[in-house]
Amino acid sequence: MNEGLVLLDQKGTILSINPAARKLFGADRSCAGKDFLTVDRGHELSRAILSALENGHGEIRTEKNGREIQFDVSRIESDGAVMGTVLLAFDVTEQATAERTRREFTANVSHELKTPLQSIMGSAELLKNGMVRQEDIPQFSEVIYKEAARLVALVEDIIHLSQLDEGAAMEWDEADLLTLANSAVSALRDSAEKKHVRLSVAGEIARVNGARGLLYEMVCNLCDNAVKYNVEGGSVEVTVSRDARGALLTVRDTGIGIPAEYQSRVFERFFRVDKSRSKASGGTGLGLSIVKHIAQYHHAIIELQSDVGNGTSISIIFPLT
């Protein structure tokens, strides 16, 4: 069994313990015949065993060896007499993580949708009630348009993330990272010029197997992020290369940089280092999360280096074709 299984008599003596349980508790075969307290002195688990003896069932969820474990304890009876208990241990780490992620995602989506909707409703209500001067109508209309566009972009990113989470099958083909980088930079050149940010591409041909559309989107998101969080007159350099590890796509910028304490979190959904700056730039907070999912989909590795005030470098390392 992958699950841990322990049989105890009514006094708490171990009658049988399987290999999975021994590994979980860090015990060896010699623990059989000894009191259960010799392998675990946790107060919560002892209370669950006592509850099972008294009420028929006890359960707890706790952390053990860096994993989240669900313990279910049931009373064993024979001819009306209590013979002992059976303890089952389930590793629910992935399930618990998924539950937390879903809760956080729902809360974040609600918040992200509420903000632009409130802005749209406020402007629309003023227009509806005739409380806006004629010369100010274009300004209020622009607010409604921009916030609606922000909502559309957010919903599209959420749908895309859901598709990536579900592992939707996509057609794979051979793609050249250098060609994709040039296409992405060309598409973003106008928005970069508005911020006076210089975009450039260098490197060599590096072919990888993957979903071309996803790869292109990944490069676009990396470059777009590098432009949005850059400084006036800064630069973004996209480099494609190959080494012993595989094909490398690197996007370096001269932007604001990411503090060390936040670098492990920037690929989380809706996480923003500077929320006010992110709102001003029109970001949804999902760009780098989409990059992470696309990289995982292609079995690629992400490396990030950043210094506050000195810019950021993000590299995606793909297995070579």
Salt bridges, closest charged atoms under 4 A:
ASP40 OD2 - LYS64 NZ 2.89
GLU59 OE1 - HIS57 NE2 3.95
GLU68 OE1 - ARG100 NH1 3.38
GLU77 OE2 - ARG75 NE 2.70
ASP91 OD2 - ARG67 NE 3.01
GLU94 OE2 - ARG67 NH2 2.94
GLU99 OE1 - ARG61 NH1 3.81
GLU112 OE2 - ARG272 NH1 2.77
GLU135 OE2 - ARG133 NE 3.73
ASP136 OD2 - ARG133 NE 3.03
GLU142 OE2 - LYS146 NZ 3.19
GLU147 OE1 - ARG150 NH1 3.33
ASP165 OD2 - ARG269 NH2 2.50
ASP165 OD1 - HIS293 NE2 2.96
ASP173 OD2 - ARG212 NH2 3.72
GLU174 OE1 - ARG207 NE 3.69
GLU204 OE1 - ARG242 NH2 3.47
GLU217 OE2 - HIS160 ND1 2.81
ASP224 OD2 - LYS228 NZ 3.05
GLU232 OE2 - HIS196 ND1 2.43
ASP243 OD2 - ARG245 NH2 3.24
GLU268 OE1 - ARG265 NH2 3.12
GLU303 OE2 - ARG245 NH1 3.00
